[in-house]
């Protein structure tokens, strides 16, 4: 055993559960006796012949030890003593004093108070000395043990923030973690600077971070401001970038309550921490009323959105979730992952193509879904520019098949998962999703059905997204490729996307389009810089950024609503709900029939022309090159 371990063992009485309590009890008995003797000497010292203190000590020890054992004060952890433990000691002092007073009054000499000039003095000094000694030894052990732990050569940590979360985090480190050494705090509030907190200095503001890292040889920075704004977080990362020191952040309280982390466990900074808007708050009661005890069908269940949709639906009390997709491996993985959640909901895999009407009809007849979330789609813009026929077959004809079957089987609700690329689309993919929205509108208006569309921007972490591509490039230390330095996109997290879809389904409607208020769009160039910094690297030093030019079908900036939609849109909490213009379903279906013929024949040129007749904006910009095979994927 090393000297340090021996010190720790002695200070914390780590000699086993019973031995530790016995050792603490013996020390406390000695301290209680000392306090009583001290009080006797102060009080009975008034007398010329005070007599023997044994009677007084017997009374005090009998009462104090009875209360001590009744409250089990010997169980108090000395090295982690808190204000609650001090409160219990105070209670024991208050409870014992009147009993001692009564006994000293009723008992005969030599333990009575009759000969004292100030008899009340002993009733004040004894509990005061009792508390002083018992609290003092506990805080002394805690201070020595804490200093012993902090005296090691652990990772040197600088904490950003001086609020309650920062103080609690530092206290936890000081009390129980030996591999970290807190050097101090950083806060922009001048009133808090140069004032010690928990015995540690506030060394400066955020702009001083780079200097402080070098001066104090900091190994890690922890941002202990759970509600820090994206702008402040990005500013902190930019200031720290030259140092190369890793940055961690304390997660919001909601994540702590739902996760499996400790109460103050810092994690890596994530891309969603930098989104320029607060997280949406949804009405889970309404969602549960909508889906509770229902059979729910989710198409595209093997994809990023479909998988998260299924996971969120398990929270709502649904009776059965049918996870549908055409890739058996992804569906198997989803079912296997969701089966580990104890929800009481039946999980059913369904392998089928949404374009296969006979197969989909069999699924509807067998499981009789009451609510349908249609997330199956081709979403990759450059890829669909290269294969417009496939985009039409999957996105347009798949939606048509599902809407038709929903009417035929009296489905209560149908929600289409759409995209902001459907607004004045300049790409084949956007045009097919725009037509899908029109199909939903047409069927809802014609048949009075409860069908709506949900439209949102790029999803963080989804397969094939710009962030997914950039992360792979960073992992391989390859240059990050950006098509245009002035390109902007809206972003949201996968859980946000799934919850928005569920909320839209709970609200319902007849063809309306729901759009999340996504705040300000994010510049893709800034996104690339953020992702590089989140990886602990420096933009254009460790990872170069290369401009490659816009690809077919891409806009500089996406929109969430068309001009006509925005004019009649109304705000519903975190959403905009756009009223839909009347649509002639027979006319729409006639155009879709032409699309079907061209797509099934593989006539890409005719497919693009048919799309342009339905969605005139497709003829603008770079999308016109799609059918000539000029699309570039990366």
FILUM-251147 format. One record per residue (C-alpha): residue number from 0; x, y, z. Coordinates in nm, 2 decimals. Each point is the difference from the previous one (the first is absolute). Layout:
REM FILUM-251147
  num      c1      c2      c3
  NUM       X       Y       Z
...
//
This chain:
REM FILUM-251147
  num      c1      c2      c3
    0    0.00    0.00    0.00
    1    0.14    0.34   -0.10
    2    0.03    0.29    0.25
    3   -0.29    0.19   -0.18
    4   -0.23   -0.31    0.02
    5    0.08   -0.03    0.37
    6   -0.08    0.36    0.06
    7   -0.33   -0.04   -0.18
    8   -0.08   -0.32    0.19
    9    0.07    0.17    0.34
   10   -0.19    0.31   -0.08
   11   -0.31   -0.18   -0.12
   12    0.02   -0.29    0.24
   13   -0.02   -0.24   -0.29
   14    0.03   -0.32    0.22
   15   -0.33   -0.16   -0.10
   16   -0.36    0.11    0.06
   17   -0.03   -0.10    0.37
   18    0.36    0.09    0.09
   19   -0.04    0.35   -0.16
   20   -0.32    0.07    0.19
   21    0.15   -0.12    0.33
   22    0.31    0.21   -0.05
   23   -0.22    0.31   -0.07
   24   -0.22   -0.07    0.30
   25    0.29   -0.03    0.24
   26    0.15    0.33   -0.12
   27   -0.35    0.16    0.04
   28   -0.04   -0.13    0.35
   29    0.34    0.15    0.09
   30   -0.10    0.33   -0.15
   31   -0.34    0.00    0.18
   32    0.18   -0.06    0.33
   33    0.25    0.28   -0.08
   34   -0.29    0.24   -0.08
   35   -0.17   -0.09    0.33
   36    0.32    0.04    0.20
   37    0.07    0.33   -0.17
   38   -0.35    0.13    0.08
   39    0.03   -0.11    0.36
   40    0.33    0.17    0.04
   41   -0.14    0.33   -0.14
   42   -0.33   -0.02    0.20
   43    0.09   -0.17    0.33
   44    0.33    0.19    0.01
   45   -0.20    0.28    0.17
   46    0.00   -0.19    0.32
   47    0.27    0.00    0.26
   48   -0.04   -0.37    0.05
   49   -0.16   -0.14   -0.31
   50    0.03   -0.36    0.09
   51    0.03   -0.30   -0.23
   52   -0.12    0.03   -0.36
   53   -0.09   -0.37   -0.03
   54   -0.37    0.05    0.08
   55   -0.04    0.28   -0.26
   56    0.20   -0.20   -0.26
   57   -0.21   -0.31    0.06
   58   -0.32    0.19   -0.06
   59    0.12    0.17   -0.32
   60    0.16   -0.31   -0.15
   61   -0.31   -0.21    0.08
   62   -0.23    0.24   -0.18
   63    0.24    0.09   -0.29
   64    0.08   -0.36   -0.08
   65   -0.37   -0.10    0.01
   66   -0.08    0.26   -0.25
   67    0.32   -0.07   -0.20
   68   -0.10   -0.37   -0.04
   69   -0.36    0.07   -0.07
   70    0.09    0.23   -0.29
   71    0.28   -0.24   -0.11
   72    0.25    0.29   -0.03
   73    0.28   -0.25   -0.01
   74   -0.11   -0.07   -0.36
   75    0.09    0.35   -0.12
   76    0.26   -0.02   -0.28
   77    0.28    0.23    0.13
   78    0.19    0.06   -0.32
   79   -0.33    0.10   -0.17
   80   -0.17    0.18    0.28
   81   -0.26    0.25   -0.12
   82   -0.23    0.26    0.14
   83   -0.27   -0.27    0.04
   84    0.24   -0.19    0.24
   85    0.07    0.33    0.19
   86   -0.38    0.05    0.03
   87   -0.04   -0.35    0.15
   88    0.27    0.08    0.25
   89   -0.18    0.32    0.09
   90   -0.32   -0.19    0.05
   91    0.18   -0.24    0.24
   92    0.13    0.30    0.19
   93   -0.34    0.16    0.03
   94   -0.17   -0.32    0.10
   95    0.25   -0.09    0.27
   96    0.02    0.34    0.17
   97   -0.35    0.02    0.16
   98    0.04   -0.36    0.13
   99    0.33    0.08    0.15
  100   -0.15    0.32    0.16
  101   -0.29   -0.20    0.16
  102    0.23   -0.27    0.14
  103    0.23    0.27    0.15
  104   -0.29    0.17    0.16
  105   -0.17   -0.31    0.15
  106    0.31   -0.20    0.10
  107    0.16    0.07    0.35
  108    0.35    0.12    0.07
  109    0.26   -0.01   -0.13
  110   -0.15    0.03   -0.35
  111   -0.25    0.27    0.05
  112    0.02    0.37   -0.11
  113   -0.12    0.15    0.33
  114    0.34    0.15    0.11
  115    0.08    0.16   -0.34
  116   -0.01    0.38   -0.04
  117   -0.10   -0.04   -0.36
  118   -0.15   -0.35   -0.03
  119   -0.12    0.05   -0.36
  120    0.36    0.04   -0.12
  121    0.07   -0.37    0.01
  122   -0.31   -0.06   -0.22
  123    0.15    0.23   -0.26
  124    0.36   -0.09    0.01
  125   -0.04   -0.38    0.00
  126   -0.20   -0.02   -0.33
  127    0.23    0.26   -0.16
  128    0.31   -0.19    0.09
  129   -0.17   -0.32   -0.11
  130   -0.07    0.14   -0.35
  131    0.34    0.16   -0.03
  132    0.19   -0.31    0.07
  133   -0.21   -0.25   -0.20
  134   -0.03    0.23   -0.30
  135    0.36    0.11    0.01
  136    0.14   -0.35   -0.01
  137   -0.23   -0.09   -0.29
  138    0.09    0.30   -0.21
  139    0.37   -0.04    0.09
  140    0.00   -0.36   -0.14
  141   -0.19    0.11   -0.31
  142    0.24    0.29   -0.06
  143    0.31   -0.23    0.04
  144   -0.15   -0.27   -0.22
  145   -0.10    0.24   -0.27
  146    0.34    0.17   -0.01
  147    0.17   -0.34   -0.02
  148   -0.21   -0.09   -0.30
  149    0.05    0.33   -0.17
  150    0.37   -0.01    0.06
  151    0.06   -0.26   -0.27
  152    0.12    0.04   -0.35
  153   -0.34   -0.04   -0.17
  154   -0.12    0.17   -0.32
  155   -0.01    0.38    0.05
  156   -0.35    0.13   -0.06
  157   -0.13    0.36   -0.06
  158   -0.37    0.05    0.05
  159   -0.20    0.25   -0.20
  160   -0.28    0.14    0.21
  161   -0.06    0.08    0.37
  162   -0.37   -0.08    0.04
  163   -0.16   -0.28    0.19
  164    0.09   -0.27   -0.25
  165    0.36    0.11   -0.01
  166    0.02    0.00    0.38
  167   -0.17   -0.34    0.03
  168    0.23   -0.15   -0.26
  169    0.31    0.13    0.17
  170   -0.12   -0.12    0.34
  171   -0.06   -0.35   -0.14
  172    0.36    0.00   -0.15
  173    0.15    0.12    0.33
  174   -0.19   -0.26    0.20
  175    0.03   -0.31   -0.20
  176    0.21    0.02   -0.31
  177    0.37   -0.05    0.02
  178    0.11    0.01   -0.37
  179   -0.09    0.37   -0.05
  180    0.13    0.31    0.17
  181   -0.21    0.31   -0.03
  182    0.22    0.30   -0.05
  183   -0.26    0.28    0.00
  184   -0.31    0.16   -0.16
  185   -0.05    0.23   -0.30
  186   -0.30    0.24   -0.02
  187   -0.07    0.32   -0.20
  188   -0.17    0.16    0.30
  189    0.25    0.25    0.14
  190   -0.17   -0.01    0.34
  191    0.09   -0.37    0.03
  192    0.36    0.02   -0.12
  193    0.29   -0.01    0.25
  194   -0.24   -0.13    0.28
  195    0.06   -0.36    0.12
  196   -0.28   -0.26   -0.04
  197    0.04   -0.33    0.19
  198    0.35    0.11    0.08
  199    0.09    0.05   -0.37
  200    0.06    0.32   -0.19
  201   -0.20    0.15   -0.28
  202    0.29    0.07   -0.24
  203   -0.16    0.21   -0.27
  204   -0.24    0.01   -0.28
  205   -0.06   -0.22   -0.31
  206    0.23    0.22   -0.21
  207    0.28   -0.09    0.24
  208   -0.03   -0.37   -0.05
  209    0.28   -0.05   -0.25
  210    0.24    0.19    0.23
  211   -0.12   -0.19    0.31
  212    0.04   -0.34   -0.17
  213    0.37    0.08   -0.07
  214    0.07    0.16    0.34
  215   -0.15   -0.27    0.22
  216    0.07   -0.29   -0.24
  217   -0.37   -0.10   -0.03
  218   -0.08   -0.35   -0.14
  219   -0.37    0.04   -0.04
  220   -0.27    0.27    0.01
  221   -0.35   -0.08    0.13
  222   -0.29    0.24   -0.09
  223   -0.22   -0.02    0.31
  224   -0.28    0.22   -0.13
  225   -0.28   -0.25   -0.11
  226   -0.21    0.26   -0.17
  227    0.28    0.17   -0.18
  228   -0.10    0.16   -0.33
  229    0.13   -0.13   -0.33
  230    0.17    0.34   -0.06
  231    0.19   -0.01    0.33
  232    0.09   -0.37   -0.05
  233    0.14    0.07   -0.35
  234    0.19    0.31    0.14
  235    0.16   -0.22    0.27
  236    0.10   -0.26   -0.26
  237    0.16    0.26   -0.22
  238    0.20    0.15    0.29
  239    0.12   -0.34    0.10
  240    0.08   -0.12   -0.35
  241    0.37    0.10    0.00
  242    0.06   -0.19    0.32
  243   -0.11   -0.34   -0.12
  244   -0.14   -0.08    0.34
  245   -0.31   -0.22    0.00
  246   -0.33    0.16    0.10
  247   -0.28   -0.17    0.19
  248   -0.34    0.13    0.10
  249   -0.25   -0.08    0.27
  250   -0.32   -0.12   -0.17
  251   -0.34    0.16    0.06
  252   -0.20   -0.12    0.30
  253   -0.25   -0.19   -0.22
  254    0.28   -0.21   -0.15
  255    0.13   -0.08    0.35
  256   -0.34   -0.11    0.12
  257   -0.06   -0.22   -0.31
  258    0.35   -0.13   -0.04
  259    0.22   -0.24    0.19
  260    0.28    0.25    0.08
  261    0.08    0.12    0.35
  262   -0.16    0.32    0.12
  263    0.29    0.22   -0.12
  264    0.17   -0.20   -0.27
  265    0.15    0.22   -0.27
  266   -0.02   -0.13   -0.36
  267    0.15    0.11   -0.33
  268   -0.16    0.30   -0.17
  269   -0.24   -0.11   -0.27
  270   -0.12    0.16   -0.32
  271   -0.35    0.04    0.14
  272    0.14    0.22    0.28
  273    0.09    0.25   -0.27
  274   -0.35    0.02   -0.17
  275   -0.12    0.36    0.00
  276   -0.33   -0.06    0.18
  277   -0.14   -0.15    0.32
  278   -0.13   -0.35    0.00
  279   -0.37   -0.04   -0.09
  280   -0.24   -0.09    0.28
  281   -0.27   -0.24   -0.10
  282   -0.34   -0.11    0.14
  283    0.07   -0.36    0.09
  284   -0.34   -0.04    0.16
  285   -0.17    0.07   -0.34
  286    0.24   -0.23   -0.18
  287   -0.08   -0.28    0.25
  288   -0.37    0.05   -0.04
  289    0.04   -0.02   -0.38
  290    0.21   -0.32    0.00
  291   -0.09   -0.17    0.33
  292   -0.14   -0.36   -0.05
  293    0.03    0.04   -0.38
  294    0.18   -0.20   -0.27
  295    0.25    0.23   -0.17
  296    0.17   -0.07   -0.33
  297    0.34    0.17   -0.07
  298    0.13   -0.02   -0.35
  299    0.37    0.04   -0.05
  300    0.05   -0.14    0.35
  301    0.36   -0.10   -0.07
  302    0.11    0.36   -0.07
  303    0.12    0.26    0.24
  304   -0.34    0.18    0.03
  305   -0.21   -0.32   -0.01
  306    0.21   -0.16    0.27
  307   -0.03    0.30    0.24
  308   -0.37    0.02   -0.08
  309   -0.05   -0.36    0.12
  310    0.21    0.06    0.31
  311   -0.21    0.31    0.09
  312   -0.33   -0.17   -0.07
  313    0.09   -0.26    0.27
  314   -0.04    0.28    0.25
  315   -0.36    0.08   -0.09
  316   -0.17   -0.33    0.10
  317   -0.06   -0.13   -0.35
  318   -0.12   -0.36   -0.01
  319    0.20   -0.10   -0.31
  320    0.26    0.15   -0.22
  321    0.05   -0.14   -0.35
  322    0.35    0.08   -0.12
  323    0.00   -0.02   -0.38
  324    0.29    0.02   -0.24
  325    0.14   -0.19   -0.30
  326    0.34   -0.06    0.15
  327   -0.02   -0.30    0.24
  328    0.33    0.07    0.17
  329   -0.09    0.36    0.11
  330   -0.35   -0.12    0.11
  331    0.16   -0.28    0.20
  332    0.24    0.24    0.17
  333   -0.29    0.24    0.09
  334   -0.22   -0.27    0.14
  335    0.29   -0.15    0.20
  336    0.09    0.35    0.14
  337   -0.36    0.09    0.09
  338   -0.07   -0.33    0.16
  339    0.24    0.09    0.28
  340   -0.23    0.28    0.10
  341   -0.26   -0.11    0.26
  342   -0.31    0.17   -0.15
  343   -0.26   -0.28   -0.01
  344   -0.05    0.08   -0.37
  345    0.00   -0.27   -0.26
  346    0.26    0.04   -0.27
  347   -0.06   -0.14   -0.34
  348    0.24   -0.01   -0.29
  349   -0.14    0.04   -0.35
  350    0.22   -0.05   -0.31
  351   -0.17    0.17   -0.29
  352    0.05    0.27   -0.27
  353   -0.24    0.30    0.03
  354   -0.03   -0.01   -0.38
  355   -0.14   -0.35    0.01
  356   -0.37    0.05    0.03
  357   -0.09   -0.37    0.04
  358    0.27   -0.04    0.27
  359   -0.10    0.32    0.18
  360   -0.37   -0.10   -0.01
  361    0.09   -0.33    0.16
  362    0.17    0.19    0.28
  363   -0.30    0.22    0.05
  364   -0.24   -0.29    0.00
  365    0.21   -0.21    0.25
  366    0.08    0.27    0.25
  367   -0.28    0.26   -0.06
  368    0.21    0.31    0.10
  369   -0.19    0.29    0.14
  370    0.28    0.26   -0.03
  371    0.26    0.00   -0.28
  372    0.33    0.20   -0.01
  373    0.14    0.00   -0.35
  374    0.38    0.05    0.04
  375    0.12   -0.22   -0.29
  376    0.16    0.21   -0.28
  377    0.30    0.06   -0.21
  378    0.16    0.32    0.14
  379    0.35    0.04   -0.15
  380   -0.02    0.30   -0.23
  381    0.29   -0.06   -0.24
  382   -0.08   -0.38   -0.02
  383   -0.36    0.07   -0.10
  384    0.12    0.24   -0.26
  385    0.18   -0.29   -0.16
  386   -0.30   -0.24    0.04
  387   -0.32    0.21   -0.03
  388   -0.21   -0.31   -0.09
  389    0.09   -0.17    0.32
  390   -0.08    0.32    0.20
  391   -0.35    0.01   -0.16
  392   -0.07   -0.37    0.06
  393    0.10    0.01    0.37
  394   -0.11    0.35    0.11
  395   -0.30    0.07   -0.22
  396   -0.15   -0.34   -0.08
  397    0.08   -0.13    0.35
  398   -0.19    0.29    0.16
  399   -0.29   -0.05   -0.25
  400   -0.02   -0.37    0.09
  401    0.00    0.08    0.37
  402   -0.26    0.28   -0.02
  403   -0.23   -0.22   -0.21
  404    0.03   -0.30    0.25
  405   -0.06    0.24    0.29
  406   -0.33    0.10   -0.15
  407   -0.09   -0.35   -0.09
  408    0.07   -0.14    0.35
  409   -0.15    0.30    0.20
  410    0.33    0.10    0.16
  411   -0.06    0.26    0.27
  412    0.31    0.21   -0.07
  413    0.28    0.02   -0.26
  414    0.31    0.22    0.03
  415    0.24    0.05   -0.29
  416    0.36    0.08    0.09
  417    0.11    0.27   -0.25
  418    0.29    0.24   -0.03
  419    0.07    0.37   -0.04
  420    0.14   -0.09   -0.35
  421   -0.37   -0.03   -0.10
  422   -0.03    0.38    0.02
  423    0.03    0.14   -0.36
  424    0.22   -0.30   -0.08
  425    0.30    0.02   -0.23
  426    0.09   -0.37    0.03
  427   -0.17   -0.33   -0.11
  428   -0.01   -0.12    0.36
  429   -0.17    0.33    0.12
  430   -0.25   -0.02   -0.29
  431   -0.10   -0.35    0.09
  432   -0.05    0.09    0.36
  433   -0.21    0.30   -0.11
  434   -0.22   -0.22   -0.21
  435   -0.03   -0.24    0.30
  436   -0.13    0.29    0.21
  437   -0.25    0.08   -0.28
  438   -0.12   -0.36    0.01
  439   -0.06    0.02    0.37
  440   -0.18    0.33   -0.04
  441   -0.21   -0.14   -0.28
  442   -0.11   -0.32    0.18
  443   -0.06    0.19    0.32
  444   -0.22    0.26   -0.16
  445   -0.19   -0.24   -0.23
  446   -0.07   -0.27    0.26
  447   -0.01    0.22    0.31
  448    0.29   -0.21    0.14
  449    0.23    0.09    0.28
  450    0.32    0.03   -0.19
  451    0.28    0.26    0.05
  452    0.36    0.05   -0.11
  453    0.30    0.09    0.22
  454    0.28    0.21   -0.15
  455    0.34    0.06    0.15
  456    0.37    0.06   -0.10
  457    0.31   -0.21    0.03
  458    0.02   -0.25    0.28
  459    0.31   -0.02    0.21
  460    0.15   -0.35    0.00
  461   -0.23   -0.15   -0.27
  462    0.17   -0.23   -0.25
  463    0.13    0.18   -0.31
  464   -0.05    0.35    0.14
  465    0.26    0.28   -0.04
  466    0.11   -0.05    0.36
  467    0.04   -0.37   -0.05
  468    0.22    0.06   -0.30
  469    0.21    0.26    0.18
  470    0.06   -0.22    0.30
  471    0.12   -0.28   -0.22
  472    0.24    0.24   -0.17
  473    0.13    0.12    0.33
  474    0.05   -0.35    0.14
  475    0.21   -0.08   -0.31
  476    0.19    0.33    0.02
  477   -0.13    0.09   -0.34
  478   -0.08    0.35   -0.12
  479   -0.36    0.10    0.07
  480   -0.18    0.07   -0.33
  481   -0.25    0.29   -0.01
  482   -0.20    0.08   -0.31
  483   -0.04    0.37    0.07
  484    0.14    0.23    0.28
  485   -0.33    0.19    0.01
  486   -0.23   -0.30    0.03
  487   -0.24   -0.01    0.30
  488   -0.22   -0.29    0.13
  489   -0.25   -0.05    0.28
  490    0.09   -0.28    0.25
  491   -0.17   -0.20    0.27
  492    0.08   -0.31    0.20
  493   -0.15   -0.34   -0.07
  494   -0.20   -0.01    0.33
  495   -0.14    0.35   -0.09
  496   -0.10   -0.12   -0.34
  497   -0.18   -0.31    0.13
  498   -0.18    0.20    0.27
  499   -0.11    0.26   -0.25
  500   -0.15   -0.27   -0.21
  501   -0.18   -0.15    0.29
  502   -0.13    0.34    0.11
  503   -0.13    0.07   -0.35
  504   -0.18   -0.33    0.00
  505   -0.16    0.08    0.34
  506   -0.13    0.34   -0.13
  507   -0.11   -0.14   -0.34
  508   -0.18    0.18   -0.28
  509   -0.10   -0.03   -0.36
  510    0.31    0.05   -0.21
  511    0.17    0.27    0.21
  512    0.38    0.02    0.01
  513    0.17    0.03    0.34
  514    0.34    0.17    0.02
  515    0.22    0.03    0.31
  516    0.11    0.35    0.08
  517    0.37   -0.08   -0.06
  518    0.15    0.33    0.09
  519    0.28    0.13   -0.22
  520    0.16   -0.21   -0.28
  521    0.36   -0.11    0.06
  522    0.27    0.09   -0.25
  523    0.16   -0.32   -0.12
  524    0.35    0.16    0.02
  525   -0.06    0.07    0.37
  526   -0.13   -0.35    0.04
  527    0.33   -0.14   -0.14
  528    0.20    0.21    0.24
  529   -0.21   -0.11    0.29
  530    0.03   -0.37   -0.08
  531    0.38    0.03   -0.04
  532    0.03    0.17    0.34
  533   -0.23   -0.26    0.16
  534    0.25   -0.26   -0.11
  535    0.28    0.18    0.19
  536    0.16    0.13   -0.33
  537    0.05    0.34   -0.16
  538   -0.17    0.10   -0.33
  539    0.24    0.05   -0.29
  540    0.29   -0.11    0.22
  541   -0.08   -0.36    0.08
  542   -0.29   -0.04   -0.24
  543   -0.01    0.21   -0.33
  544   -0.34    0.12   -0.14
  545   -0.04   -0.02   -0.37
  546   -0.27    0.17   -0.21
  547   -0.11   -0.23   -0.29
  548   -0.30    0.19   -0.15
  549   -0.37   -0.06    0.03
  550   -0.14   -0.33   -0.11
  551   -0.31   -0.06   -0.21
  552   -0.32    0.08    0.18
  553    0.15    0.20    0.28
  554   -0.12    0.34    0.12
  555    0.21    0.25    0.20
  556   -0.27    0.02    0.26
  557   -0.31   -0.21    0.07
  558   -0.33    0.14    0.11
  559   -0.26   -0.14    0.23
  560   -0.32    0.14   -0.17
  561   -0.10    0.13   -0.34
  562   -0.12    0.36   -0.02
  563   -0.36   -0.11   -0.02
  564    0.04   -0.24    0.29
  565    0.17    0.26    0.21
  566   -0.28    0.25   -0.06
  567   -0.26   -0.23    0.17
  568    0.22   -0.18    0.25
  569   -0.08    0.01    0.37
  570    0.22   -0.07    0.30
  571   -0.07   -0.30    0.22
  572    0.25    0.00    0.28
  573    0.34   -0.10   -0.16
  574   -0.17   -0.06   -0.35
  575   -0.13    0.19   -0.29
  576   -0.31   -0.16   -0.16
  577   -0.05    0.09   -0.36
  578   -0.35   -0.01   -0.14
  579   -0.02   -0.19   -0.33
  580   -0.14    0.13   -0.33
  581   -0.28   -0.21   -0.16
  582    0.14   -0.28   -0.22
  583   -0.19   -0.19   -0.27
  584    0.08   -0.36    0.07
  585   -0.12   -0.13   -0.34
  586    0.23    0.25   -0.18
  587    0.29   -0.08    0.23
  588   -0.05   -0.38   -0.05
  589    0.00    0.05   -0.37
  590    0.34    0.16    0.01
  591    0.13   -0.26    0.24
  592   -0.11   -0.27   -0.24
  593    0.22    0.16   -0.27
  594    0.29    0.00    0.25
  595   -0.07   -0.37    0.08
  596    0.02   -0.10   -0.37
  597    0.33    0.19   -0.05
  598    0.15   -0.13    0.32
  599   -0.09   -0.36   -0.05
  600    0.15    0.01   -0.35
  601    0.32    0.16    0.14
  602   -0.03    0.31   -0.22
  603    0.18    0.25    0.22
  604   -0.03    0.28   -0.26
  605   -0.38   -0.03   -0.01
  606   -0.01   -0.04    0.38
  607    0.17    0.34    0.05
  608   -0.23    0.16   -0.26
  609   -0.31   -0.14    0.17
  610    0.13    0.13    0.34
  611    0.06    0.34   -0.15
  612   -0.36    0.02   -0.11
  613   -0.12   -0.08    0.35
  614    0.27    0.21    0.18
  615    0.11    0.29   -0.23
  616    0.28    0.11    0.24
  617    0.19   -0.32   -0.09
  618    0.10    0.17   -0.33
  619    0.20    0.27    0.19
  620    0.36   -0.01    0.11
  621    0.22   -0.30   -0.03
  622   -0.27   -0.27    0.00
  623   -0.05    0.00   -0.37
  624    0.33   -0.19   -0.04
  625   -0.13   -0.30    0.20
  626   -0.12   -0.22   -0.28
  627    0.32    0.05   -0.20
  628    0.20   -0.20    0.25
  629    0.20    0.30    0.12
  630   -0.07   -0.04    0.37
  631    0.29   -0.01    0.23
  632   -0.05   -0.19    0.33
  633    0.30    0.14    0.20
//
